Amino acid sequence: MTYTTQIKIMPLKELLDPQGKAVLGGLQNLGIQSVADVRIGKHIDLQIEAANEEEAIAIAESAAKKLLANPVMEVYHISVS
């Protein structure tokens, strides 16, 4: 069966997010003052062939740990739809 997994990768809250700060500054320059903070991450969709949902999650977890996310600087969350 084919499962669609979503992996959301975000920088750790303790780390500076230069992209987010640049976007925040751009929003303020456009007159959008109500945005307090911006954090920019990645969203990755994987189509996984697996016997069941648990196996699909395990495959996505392996991909995130080995390639997609840097555990020193990023945190990730996996969901299946």
C-alpha positions in Angstrom: 0.0 0.0 0.0 1.2 3.6 -0.6 1.3 6.0 2.3 1.9 9.7 2.1 4.1 10.9 4.9 4.8 14.5 5.7 8.0 15.5 7.4 8.1 19.0 9.0 11.6 20.1 9.8 12.2 23.2 11.9 15.3 24.8 13.4 15.7 24.3 17.1 14.0 27.1 19.1 17.3 27.8 20.9 19.1 28.6 17.6 19.0 31.8 15.7 16.9 31.6 12.4 18.5 34.1 10.0 16.0 33.4 7.3 13.1 34.0 9.7 14.7 37.2 10.9 15.1 38.4 7.3 11.5 37.6 6.5 10.4 39.4 9.7 12.3 42.5 8.7 10.8 42.4 5.2 7.3 42.1 6.6 7.9 45.1 8.9 9.3 47.1 5.9 6.0 46.3 4.1 4.1 47.8 7.0 3.0 44.5 8.5 3.8 45.1 12.1 1.5 42.6 13.8 3.9 39.6 13.1 6.0 39.0 16.3 8.3 36.3 15.0 9.0 34.1 11.9 10.7 30.7 11.8 11.4 29.1 8.5 11.7 25.3 8.0 11.1 22.6 5.4 8.1 20.5 4.5 8.8 17.2 2.7 6.2 14.8 1.4 7.3 11.2 0.8 5.2 8.5 -1.1 6.2 5.3 0.7 5.3 1.7 -0.3 4.8 -0.2 2.9 2.9 -3.1 4.4 1.3 -0.8 7.0 1.3 2.7 8.5 3.9 1.8 11.2 6.3 0.6 8.6 5.8 3.7 6.5 6.5 5.9 9.6 9.7 3.8 10.3 10.9 4.4 6.8 10.2 8.1 7.0 11.9 8.2 10.4 15.0 6.6 8.9 15.1 9.0 6.0 14.7 12.0 8.3 17.5 10.8 10.7 20.0 9.7 8.0 19.5 12.5 5.4 16.7 15.0 5.7 17.2 16.6 9.1 20.3 17.7 11.0 19.7 16.7 14.6 22.2 19.2 15.9 20.3 22.1 14.5 16.8 20.8 13.6 13.8 19.0 15.0 11.3 17.0 12.9 7.8 15.7 13.1 6.3 12.9 10.9 2.7 12.5 10.1 0.8 10.2 7.7 -2.2 10.9 5.6 
